[in-house]
Amino acid sequence: MFIEQEDQVTATVYVDQITTSGSGFGAKMDTGEVVFLNSRIMHAVKIQIGDTVRAIVIPNYEDKRHSVQWRAIRAVVVSDPVNETITDVEEIESTVQPAPAVEKDLSEWLCDLLDEHGPMRAATLARLMDQSVPEINVLCRGLHASGAISRAEVYSLPTNKRASHKVWALSLNDFDIDPFEDSAEVEADYESED
């Protein structure tokens, strides 16, 4: 379900950059303002550098607007320089699809990543989730406060007053995984302790 927002604008965007995480940046062709396209949209629509897309954009988050004024919420490629095709605007309006629905909220997604990949820093989670590091830090602190995830602080030197890194995991036991330990031996050890 797509909910219309007052500030949304339909714009033609020339995509000129793709990041290592798969997100894209382009310029509104009428004003030159910068538009962010998240990796889900880039992947779903198969957008490449040099493509022109017709996108529904909304003002970017306040803390990012000084450098990136807009973010796309839906898009469709209208010009493909490789195939030199241009789609009629009426056809675009009828085929524009929303970005793939995020079936899980960010908290569930973060927990799934920790479950699948093990302990990670907020910066790694932010990159995988295509979110900002401060947003993921806030989310992790909230999940930790509620008891949903665990945190370990890593100090590079014993004299440091603050942790060099904070590492997040789904449970405390995730920090105690021995990659050289045979899982059968571990099970036997746990059974013998009972």
N, C-alpha and C positions, 0 to 999 in steps of 0.2 A: 504494500500500500504506500502510495506517495502522497505526502501532505504538502500542499502549496504553501510557500512562505512569501511574505510581502516583498522581501529584499531579493528574491531570485530574479535573475536576468538570463535571457538566452543570448549567447555570445559565440562568435566564430573565433576559434583559438588556433594559432599556429604552434605546434609542439616542437620545441627546439632543444629539450634536454630530458634525459632519462637517468635517474639516479641508480646507484648499485642495488638499492632495495626495490627497484621497479617502479617507483613513483615518477611522475613526470611534471615538467614545468613548460608553460607556453606563454604566449602573449595574446591578449585580446587584440584582434586585428583592427578594431576601430579606435582604441585608445592607447594600445601598447602596454596596458597594465598587466602584471604578472598573474597567472592562473596556476594553481596547484591541482594536479590530478593524482589521486591516491593510487597505489599499486593495484587495488582490486578493480578499479575502473580501467586502468591501463591494460591489465591482463584480460579482463572480460571483453573489452572492445577491440583488443589487439592493436593498440595504438603504437606507432613507431615514430622515431624522430623524423621530422619533415612532414608529418601528416597534418592536415587541417581538420579540426573537429568542430562540430556544432555541439555546444555544451550548455547545460543549465548550470549557472554558477551563482554562488551566494557569497556575501562578504566573508573573508577569512576570519579566523579567531582574532580577537582584538590584539593579543600580544604578538601576532605575526603580520598584521596588516601593513606595518611600515615597510616591509620588504616584499611581501606577497599579498596583494590586495584581495584576491578571489580564490575560491576553491570550487572545483566542479563536483556536482552531485549526480549528474547524468551526462552522458556523452555518446556521440556516434561519429565515426569517421566520415567526412564529406569529400575529402580530396586525398587521394593516395598518389604521391609523386611517382611511385614505381609503376603503377598501372595507369596513371594519368586519368583517373575517373573522378567525376564530380557528381554527387547525388543532388537531385532537385530538393529544394528546401521543404516543400510540402511533404515529400516522401520522408524526409528526416523527421519532421514533426510527428508523423504517424508511427515512426519506428524507434524513436528515442526510448531506451529502456533505462530503468534505474540501475545504479550499481548493484551488484549482487547483494541480496539482503544478508545482513549479518545476523545469522541465526542465534548467535550467542552474544551476550553483552561482553564488554571488555574484561570484566572480572572472570567470567567463565573461560574466555579465550586465554587469558593470562595463566590461569590455573591449568588449562589443557597443555599449554606450552611447557610449563614447569613439569607437569606429569610426563610428557613425552621426552623432553630433552634434559631434565634434571636441573640442578641449581644454575641460576644465571644472574648477571648484573642487570640493573634497570636499563642501561644503555642498550644491551643486547635485546632485551624484551621490546624496547621502544622501536628498534630497527625492524624486528620481526613483525611487529604489530602495526608498523607505519604510523606511529604516534610520537609525540615529543617526549623527551626524557623527563622533563618536569611532570608531565601528565602521568607517566607511568610510575614515577617516584611517589606521587600522591596516592595513586591507586594501590601500589604495593604497601605503603604505610597503613592505609585504611584496611586492607585485607589482613595485614599482620595484627593490627589492633583488634580486629574481630576474631583472630585465631585461625583464619583460613589458610595462611601461609606462614612460613618460618623465615627468620633473618639471621644471617651470620655476618659479623663484622670482621674484616681482614685488615690487619695493621702491617704496613711494610717495614716499620721499625718499632722496636719496643718503646722508644721515647715519644712516639706520636701521641698527641692528645686526642686526635680524631681518627676514625677509621679511614684507611685509604680506599677501601671498597666495601660496599654492602652487597651481599649475595643473597638472593631470594630462592626459596625452595618450597615445594608443596608441603613437606613435613621435615621435622628434625632428622629423621632417619635418612633422608636423601643426602645429607652431608656426610654420612658414614658409610658410603658405598666403597667397597674394596674391589677394584676391577680385576685383581689377581685371585680373588677368593672364588672357589668353586661353589656354585649355588647349592649343590647337593650337600656339601660340607656345612654350609651355613644352616640349611634346614635341619641337619642332624644335630648341630650345636644347639639350636633353639629347642628341639625336642628333648635333648638331654638335660636342659636346664629346668624343664617342667617337672 
